[in-house]
């Protein structure tokens, strides 16, 4: 009951963060967010400006949702672009929370680690609560923590691919080496089972957009992800059984006839 997600001094009941882009209509977006149970929603000033007609409809709902807003810097390629957009977002959306994105490659939308660290350092100095979208590189993640980030958002796989957790070794390493840092899987999640797996691995939350927005039934998919994330978190807290190299019978030998016990133990052969 008290297992809350804690980020930058705020506590949340939901561990599912969702985006507001790509939905068939603002109405379906609204219903999907409600079905997801999410308390943190991302949005982009570049792609969802309140000054545009559809952007205004989305913004009207977002203002009334009561959710924590998480503006992002999607599409930015340099720290200079990021900082300019961040300041505009803070003024328009009224929040110092920021999902930091600095794209280094247009093909797979991989973050630029050097630009990411430089931008994060400056944004922290300016009072932003930075949630950086990064790869699963341990060294880069440590440097982001060093410059003042309190939360990290490593990708599961490239944005929009739906390939899930492609490098489980690196992701597990992050979880083990950064045990006290909130880690949110961001990007690449395409199915509720993948979100559940991320939570079972010990990640603190999951952020996604395309998997819900592009589903045939976004509202139903949002509900599916809500249940998957909750289930994965509960399984992690319950304690998963250890994996074994050999089989182990699940049925006890209590009351088994003595001759079968003898044979099964290898005696009398």
C-alpha positions as CSV (number, residue, x, y, z in Angstrom):
1,X,0.0,0.0,0.0
2,X,2.9,2.3,0.6
3,X,5.0,1.3,-2.4
4,X,5.1,4.7,-4.1
5,X,7.2,5.9,-6.9
6,X,9.3,8.8,-5.5
7,X,10.9,11.3,-8.0
8,X,12.4,14.7,-7.0
9,X,10.6,14.7,-3.7
10,X,7.2,13.8,-5.1
11,X,5.4,10.5,-4.5
12,X,3.2,8.8,-7.1
13,X,0.9,5.8,-6.9
14,X,1.3,4.8,-10.6
15,X,4.6,3.6,-12.1
16,X,3.5,4.0,-15.6
17,X,4.3,7.3,-17.4
18,X,2.7,7.9,-20.8
19,X,3.1,10.3,-23.7
20,X,0.4,12.4,-25.4
21,X,1.4,12.1,-29.1
22,X,0.3,10.0,-32.0
23,X,-3.2,9.2,-30.8
24,X,-6.0,9.1,-33.4
25,X,-7.8,12.0,-31.7
26,X,-7.5,14.1,-28.5
27,X,-10.6,12.3,-27.2
28,X,-8.9,8.9,-27.5
29,X,-5.8,10.3,-25.9
30,X,-7.8,11.6,-22.9
31,X,-9.5,8.2,-22.4
32,X,-6.3,6.3,-22.8
33,X,-4.4,8.4,-20.2
34,X,-7.3,7.9,-17.8
35,X,-7.3,4.1,-18.4
36,X,-3.5,3.9,-17.9
37,X,-3.8,5.4,-14.4
38,X,-0.7,7.5,-15.1
39,X,0.0,10.5,-13.0
40,X,2.9,11.8,-15.1
41,X,2.4,12.6,-18.8
42,X,5.0,13.8,-21.3
43,X,4.4,16.4,-24.0
44,X,6.5,18.3,-26.5
45,X,6.4,22.1,-27.1
46,X,7.7,21.6,-30.6
47,X,5.0,19.1,-31.6
48,X,2.1,20.0,-29.4
49,X,2.2,23.8,-29.1
50,X,-0.9,25.2,-27.3
51,X,-1.1,27.8,-30.1
52,X,-2.1,25.2,-32.7
53,X,-5.7,24.0,-32.9
54,X,-5.1,20.3,-32.0
55,X,-2.4,21.3,-29.6
56,X,-4.8,23.6,-27.8
57,X,-7.3,20.8,-27.4
58,X,-4.6,18.5,-26.0
59,X,-3.4,21.3,-23.7
60,X,-6.9,22.0,-22.4
61,X,-7.2,18.4,-21.2
62,X,-3.7,18.3,-19.8
63,X,-4.3,21.4,-17.7
64,X,-7.4,19.7,-16.2
65,X,-5.9,16.3,-15.7
66,X,-4.1,17.0,-12.5
67,X,-1.1,15.0,-13.7
68,X,2.5,16.0,-13.3
69,X,3.6,17.5,-16.6
70,X,6.9,16.3,-18.1
71,X,7.8,18.5,-21.1
72,X,10.4,17.0,-23.3
73,X,13.0,18.3,-25.7
74,X,12.2,15.9,-28.5
75,X,13.9,16.8,-31.8
76,X,16.8,18.8,-30.2
77,X,20.3,17.9,-31.3
78,X,22.5,20.4,-29.4
79,X,22.6,21.6,-25.8
80,X,21.9,25.1,-27.1
81,X,18.6,24.0,-28.7
82,X,17.7,22.1,-25.5
83,X,18.3,25.0,-23.2
84,X,16.3,27.4,-25.3
85,X,13.3,24.9,-25.6
86,X,13.5,24.1,-21.9
87,X,13.2,27.7,-20.8
88,X,10.2,28.1,-23.2
89,X,8.6,25.0,-21.8
90,X,9.0,26.1,-18.2
91,X,7.4,29.4,-19.0
92,X,4.5,28.0,-21.0
93,X,3.7,24.8,-19.0
94,X,4.6,26.2,-15.6
95,X,6.9,23.3,-14.5
96,X,10.6,22.9,-14.0
97,X,10.4,19.1,-14.6
98,X,12.0,18.2,-17.9
99,X,12.5,15.0,-19.9
100,X,15.9,15.7,-21.5
101,X,16.5,14.5,-25.0
102,X,19.6,15.3,-27.1
103,X,19.4,13.1,-30.3
104,X,22.8,12.1,-31.7
105,X,21.6,9.9,-34.6
106,X,18.6,10.4,-36.9
107,X,18.3,6.7,-37.9
108,X,17.9,5.1,-34.5
109,X,17.3,8.3,-32.4
110,X,20.1,7.3,-30.1
111,X,20.9,10.0,-27.5
112,X,24.2,12.0,-27.9
113,X,26.0,11.1,-24.6
114,X,28.3,14.2,-24.8
115,X,25.5,16.7,-25.5
116,X,23.3,15.0,-23.0
117,X,25.8,15.5,-20.1
118,X,26.6,19.0,-21.1
119,X,22.9,20.0,-21.4
120,X,22.1,18.2,-18.1
121,X,24.8,20.1,-16.2
122,X,23.5,23.5,-17.4
123,X,19.9,22.7,-16.8
124,X,20.5,21.5,-13.3
125,X,22.3,24.8,-12.6
126,X,19.2,26.6,-13.9
127,X,16.9,24.8,-11.4
128,X,15.4,22.2,-13.7
129,X,14.5,18.7,-12.4
130,X,16.1,16.7,-15.2
131,X,15.0,13.2,-16.3
132,X,17.5,12.4,-19.0
133,X,16.6,9.9,-21.8
134,X,19.9,7.9,-22.2
135,X,21.2,4.6,-23.4
136,X,22.1,1.7,-21.0
137,X,25.7,2.8,-20.8
138,X,26.8,2.6,-17.1
139,X,29.6,5.2,-17.4
140,X,27.3,7.8,-19.1
141,X,24.6,7.2,-16.5
142,X,27.1,7.8,-13.7
143,X,28.2,11.0,-15.2
144,X,24.6,12.2,-15.5
145,X,24.3,11.5,-11.8
146,X,27.5,13.4,-11.1
147,X,26.2,16.6,-12.8
148,X,23.0,16.5,-10.6
149,X,20.4,14.3,-12.2
150,X,18.5,12.4,-9.6
151,X,16.5,10.1,-12.0
152,X,17.7,8.2,-15.1
153,X,15.7,7.0,-18.1
154,X,17.6,4.4,-20.0
155,X,16.1,3.0,-23.3
156,X,14.9,-0.5,-23.6
157,X,15.5,-0.2,-27.4
158,X,15.2,2.6,-29.9
159,X,12.2,4.8,-29.8
160,X,9.1,3.4,-31.5
161,X,10.6,0.0,-32.4
162,X,8.6,-2.0,-29.9
163,X,11.5,-4.4,-29.5
164,X,11.4,-4.4,-25.7
165,X,14.5,-4.9,-23.6
166,X,17.2,-5.6,-26.2
167,X,20.3,-5.5,-23.9
168,X,19.2,-7.1,-20.7
169,X,22.8,-7.6,-19.4
170,X,23.4,-3.8,-19.5
171,X,20.1,-3.0,-18.0
172,X,20.5,-5.5,-15.2
173,X,24.0,-4.0,-14.6
174,X,22.5,-0.5,-14.2
175,X,20.0,-1.8,-11.7
176,X,22.6,-3.6,-9.7
177,X,25.3,-0.9,-9.8
178,X,22.9,2.0,-9.1
179,X,20.6,0.5,-6.5
180,X,19.5,3.8,-5.0
181,X,18.8,5.7,-8.2
182,X,15.2,5.8,-9.7
183,X,15.5,4.1,-13.1
184,X,12.7,4.4,-15.6
185,X,12.7,2.4,-18.8
186,X,12.0,4.8,-21.6
187,X,11.5,3.9,-25.3
188,X,11.2,0.6,-27.1
189,X,8.5,-1.0,-25.1
190,X,5.9,-2.5,-27.4
191,X,3.9,-5.0,-25.4
192,X,2.6,-5.2,-21.8
193,X,4.7,-8.3,-21.2
194,X,7.8,-6.3,-21.9
195,X,6.8,-3.7,-19.4
196,X,6.1,-6.4,-16.8
197,X,9.5,-7.9,-17.4
198,X,11.2,-4.5,-16.9
199,X,9.4,-4.1,-13.5
200,X,10.3,-7.7,-12.5
201,X,14.0,-6.8,-13.2
202,X,13.7,-4.1,-10.6
203,X,13.2,-0.9,-12.6
204,X,11.1,1.7,-10.9
205,X,8.8,2.7,-13.7
206,X,8.1,2.5,-17.4
207,X,7.5,5.4,-19.9
208,X,5.9,4.7,-23.2
209,X,3.7,6.3,-25.9
210,X,3.7,4.5,-29.3
211,X,2.6,1.1,-27.9
212,X,-0.6,2.6,-26.6
213,X,-1.2,5.4,-29.2
214,X,-0.7,3.1,-32.2
215,X,-2.7,0.1,-30.8
216,X,-5.9,-0.9,-32.6
217,X,-7.7,-0.1,-29.3
218,X,-5.5,2.5,-27.4
219,X,-7.8,2.6,-24.4
220,X,-7.8,-1.1,-23.8
221,X,-4.0,-1.2,-24.4
222,X,-3.5,1.5,-21.8
223,X,-5.5,-0.6,-19.3
224,X,-3.4,-3.6,-20.2
225,X,-0.1,-1.7,-19.6
226,X,-1.4,-0.5,-16.2
227,X,-2.1,-4.0,-15.1
228,X,1.2,-5.3,-16.5
229,X,3.3,-2.7,-14.7
230,X,1.5,-3.3,-11.4
231,X,1.9,-7.0,-11.8
232,X,5.6,-6.8,-12.5
233,X,6.2,-4.6,-9.5
234,X,4.2,-6.9,-7.3
235,X,6.2,-9.9,-8.5
236,X,9.5,-8.1,-7.8
237,X,8.4,-7.2,-4.3
238,X,7.2,-10.8,-3.7
239,X,10.6,-12.2,-4.7
240,X,11.1,-14.2,-7.8
241,X,12.4,-17.8,-7.5
242,X,16.1,-18.3,-8.5
243,X,16.8,-19.8,-11.9
244,X,18.4,-23.2,-11.9
245,X,20.5,-25.3,-14.3
246,X,18.9,-28.6,-13.3
247,X,15.3,-29.8,-12.7
248,X,13.9,-30.0,-9.2
249,X,10.7,-32.0,-8.5
250,X,7.9,-29.8,-7.2
251,X,6.0,-32.8,-5.7
252,X,7.4,-33.9,-2.3
253,X,8.3,-37.5,-1.6
254,X,6.2,-37.6,1.6
255,X,4.1,-40.8,1.7
256,X,5.8,-42.1,-1.5
257,X,6.1,-46.0,-1.3
258,X,9.5,-46.9,0.1
259,X,10.5,-48.9,-3.0
260,X,10.0,-45.9,-5.2
261,X,12.0,-43.7,-2.8
262,X,14.8,-46.3,-3.0
263,X,14.8,-46.4,-6.8
264,X,14.6,-42.7,-7.2
265,X,17.6,-42.2,-4.8
266,X,19.7,-44.8,-6.7
267,X,19.9,-47.3,-3.9
268,X,19.6,-51.0,-4.5
269,X,20.6,-50.7,-8.1
